[in-house]
Every structure is written in structure tokens, then in C-alpha cells.
Amino acid sequence: MAGRLGRWEQVIGVAALVIGGPLLATCSDADGDLGGRTTLPSTAPIGTPSSTLPTSVEGSVPPTSITGTVPGSLAATTTSVVAALPPISNPGAVVVIDPGHNGANGANPSEINRLVDAGGFQKACNTTGTAEGGLTESSFNLDLARLVRTRLEQAGVRVLLTREDDRGWGPCIDERGQVAARAGADALVSLHADGADAGAHGFHVIHPTAIAGYTDTTANASASLAGDLRDALVETDHTPATYVGGDGLVARGDLGTLNRAGAPAAMVEVGNMHNPGDLDTMTSLDERGRLADALAAGVLRFLAGEGPG
């Protein structure tokens, strides 16, 4: 890792997401990141947004649960490490950021329990995600995705989100991956918060194994993307998971969002929402900004081809 730092280490120094299946409740399955259908990016020709989406929002974050010095919206940006980076060498780069789950997944069990093609096998469309102390995973994922998007756009990357709000259900895991496939994206990063035992803490980055007809042509690049994200998180003093993987990296073949992306793809469990320390990080605007800085820097490193293999 040390040999790959260079200017990235300098820039980062300056500035300072269990298979869930068709269950509801507080499933924290990394791939049960989504539900049924919500408003997709207008450039992603996938399905049609439902005109009967639930209007209630399960996943709103109570303002009192947020700490930090940044006023206003949770999507407000802090001083970003990405602002100090040079423009990317491929200005046409497209990155899909997937905020896992959705706020109304739990209100639509028949939709999110239906089976979809997750990469040569059937899996539930989505799950509800986890929650702790008034903070829901779906809302956290979306706020973090917006922060990462802002930082990448500052560097000249075109960014698509798989959902733009926390009021609907979905899209399903296969549809989320296909946002990247149909947009010809250079990378997909799916954002999550885990729901493990309270004593477990730290982040881990998941990349897909090689599956014929799905990920066999992108598995190596996905591993590189995962490595770049892991390195950027470690370099900004984020701790690899103590309960899964040995170095912050995990290979899995069961995650439909990654398997259906048709592009280099990785899923980041940024921490364990049931762990008090990790939860403090997730509920702090300042810490969310640091997470977003690291994630954006990892993506840019991948796009620049400076990361591992």
C-alpha cells in the first residue's frame, strides 16, 4: 500500500457496508440495498417511476440526531479534499453511486420480497436496511451519496444516483446494477451501513467474484476499485472491519447490484450502525464529510489508473 500513496497521500493529508434474503424488519444485507421502484436518473432508461409511490417517509433523520459544525442540510458539503485534486484525465468518466435501500421499502413487502435475477440466481428485490437511534440506513446512505456526488462532480466526473430521495421503494438490486450497465459507466459504488453485533466495528469493501456472463470480464477491475476505496479509507484513519475480512476487503458472489452492473463495481459498508463509535461517525456531519472525501478520492484514484492491479 505504501508504494501507491504519492500525491494522493499528500492531498488526503491536507484535507482533512450477511445475506438477508426476502426478510423485512431491520435486515442489513449488503445487497438488500434496495426495494422496488423509485425515480431513477433521467439518463438511465430503466423502468417507469410509479405514480402511486408511498408519500410517507420511514427514513427521515431527526435533526437532533445529527452532530457537527456544518449548518443546514445533511447534504451540505464540508471543505473537500477533492477540490484540491487536479481534473481527471478522462473528462467523460461516468460513475454511478448507489445509496442502498429506500425509505418506504418496509411499507411494500410484496414488492421488495419478489425475486429478481441477481446474477444467474434468484434473490429478493430488496430489504429495508438497518436502523439505530433514530437513524435509518436508507437515509444515511442517500445523504452520504449526495456528498460523494458533489466531490466527484467538482473533479469533473459525471455522476448518476440510483435514487434521488428516500420516499419510495426500490429500485430492485438488479435494476440498480443496470443503471451502470445501461449508462456505460466506468464504475459503480454502492453505499451501505452494516447491522452487525454491537461489538463489531469498522468498514469493509466488497467486490464481486467472477460469474460467467455477469462479472467474469469486470471482476479484476472491481477488485482494483475495491482496493482503491479501501486504501483511501485507511489513509484517512478509518478502521477496517474487525468482524469480516482481514484487510477491509471481502469478495462475494451473491450481491445482485454488483453482479448486474456490467462495469467495475464495489460495495462499501462504511461501518456498523449498531456499534456506538461507528454510529457516532455516521451521525456527525463532519465525519460524514471525511467519509465522502475518502470515498471520492478512492474513486478518482481508480479512474486515474493509479491503484492496485
Secondary structure, 3 states (H helix, E strand, C coil): CHHHCHHHHHHHHHCCCCCCCCCCCCCCCCCCCCCCCCCCCCCCCCCCCCCCCCCCCCCCCCHHHCECCCCCCCCCCCCCHHHHCCCCCCCCCEEEEEECCCCCHHHCHHHHCCEEECCCCEEECCCCCCEECCEEHHHHHHHHHHHHHHHHHHCCCEEEECCCCCCCCCCCHHHHHHHHHHHCCCEEEEEEEECCCCCCCCEEEEEECCCCCCCCCCHHHHHHHHHHHHHHHHHCCCCECCCCCCCCEEEECCCHHHHCCCCCEEEEEEEECCCHHHHHHHHEHHHHHHHHHHHHHHHHHHHHCCCCC
